[in-house]
Amino acid sequence: MTNDYPPEWKTFELQQQAYERAGWRCEHCGMEFVPGTTLARYAKRRDGEFMVLTVHHIDGNKANCDWTNLLACCQRCHLHIQGRWQPGGVLPPEWGVPEWVTERGLPYRQVVQHALFEED
């Protein structure tokens, strides 16, 4: 399996399609971006620069450019998701089950919390 970006990645057409499909929002946190650009409408980084819309390869394979593997998200969420979850893994409890996981049919597991005592 190759892990290189395919030639069509360099045309930015796949990224553009992902941004449009997401309605120029981060699919994880909902941050808004200016349509036609990758710049956030309002949110800025600590350095004062606007946040940037990116495309995350959910399974980590850059060659897999199927729409179900491409997630339009802000820089913050991109790094957060990449560092915390892979398809088939346990979703962080604070995420619940994100819409982008279910709409893509991605496999996942949830933490099951058991009660220590039965309630009467």
C-alpha positions in Angstrom: 0.0 0.0 0.0 1.3 3.4 -1.0 1.0 6.3 1.4 1.7 9.0 -1.1 -0.7 11.7 -2.3 -2.1 10.8 -5.7 -1.4 13.1 -8.7 -4.9 14.6 -8.6 -4.3 15.8 -5.0 -2.0 18.5 -6.3 -4.8 20.0 -8.4 -6.7 20.8 -5.2 -9.9 19.5 -6.9 -10.4 16.9 -4.2 -9.9 19.4 -1.4 -12.3 21.8 -3.0 -14.9 19.0 -3.3 -14.5 18.2 0.4 -14.8 21.9 1.4 -18.0 22.3 -0.7 -19.5 19.0 0.6 -18.9 20.3 4.2 -20.5 23.7 3.4 -17.3 25.5 4.2 -17.4 24.4 7.8 -15.3 22.2 10.0 -17.2 18.9 10.0 -16.2 18.2 13.6 -16.6 21.5 15.5 -18.7 23.6 13.0 -16.2 26.5 12.6 -17.2 28.6 9.6 -14.9 29.4 6.7 -15.2 32.0 3.9 -16.5 30.1 0.9 -13.9 29.8 -1.8 -11.1 30.2 0.6 -9.6 28.2 3.4 -9.7 31.1 5.9 -12.0 31.1 8.9 -14.6 33.8 9.1 -13.8 34.8 12.7 -11.5 32.3 14.5 -7.9 33.1 14.8 -4.8 31.2 16.1 -2.7 32.4 19.0 -0.4 34.2 16.5 -3.3 36.3 15.2 -3.6 34.5 11.9 -6.9 33.1 10.8 -7.6 29.4 11.3 -7.3 27.4 8.1 -9.6 24.7 6.7 -7.8 21.5 5.9 -8.7 18.0 4.7 -7.9 15.0 6.9 -7.4 11.5 5.5 -9.4 9.7 8.2 -7.7 6.3 7.8 -4.3 7.9 7.5 -3.7 6.7 4.0 -3.0 9.8 1.7 -3.7 7.7 -1.4 -7.2 6.9 -0.3 -9.1 9.9 -1.6 -12.6 8.4 -1.5 -15.0 11.0 -0.2 -15.7 8.8 2.8 -12.1 9.1 3.8 -11.8 12.9 3.4 -12.9 15.1 6.3 -13.0 18.9 5.9 -11.9 20.3 9.3 -10.1 23.2 10.9 -6.4 22.8 11.9 -7.3 22.2 15.5 -9.7 19.4 14.9 -7.5 17.9 12.2 -4.7 17.4 14.7 -7.1 16.4 17.5 -8.8 13.7 15.4 -5.6 12.5 13.9 -4.0 12.0 17.3 -7.0 10.4 19.0 -9.0 8.2 16.6 -8.8 5.8 13.8 -11.7 4.0 12.1 -12.7 1.0 14.2 -11.3 2.5 17.4 -13.0 3.8 20.5 -14.5 7.2 20.1 -13.5 9.7 22.8 -16.6 9.9 25.1 -16.8 13.7 24.8 -17.3 13.4 21.1 -20.5 11.3 21.3 -20.9 9.9 17.8 -20.1 12.6 15.3 -22.3 12.9 12.3 -19.3 12.6 10.0 -18.6 9.2 11.4 -22.2 7.9 10.8 -22.8 9.5 7.5 -19.6 7.9 6.1 -20.5 4.5 7.7 -17.2 4.4 9.5 -16.7 1.6 12.1 -16.3 2.7 15.7 -16.6 1.5 19.2 -17.9 3.4 22.2 -16.9 3.3 25.8 -19.4 1.3 27.8 -19.9 2.6 31.3 -21.4 0.2 33.8 -23.2 1.3 36.9 -21.4 0.2 40.1 -24.7 -0.3 41.9 -28.2 -1.1 40.6 -30.8 1.6 41.1 -34.0 0.7 43.0 
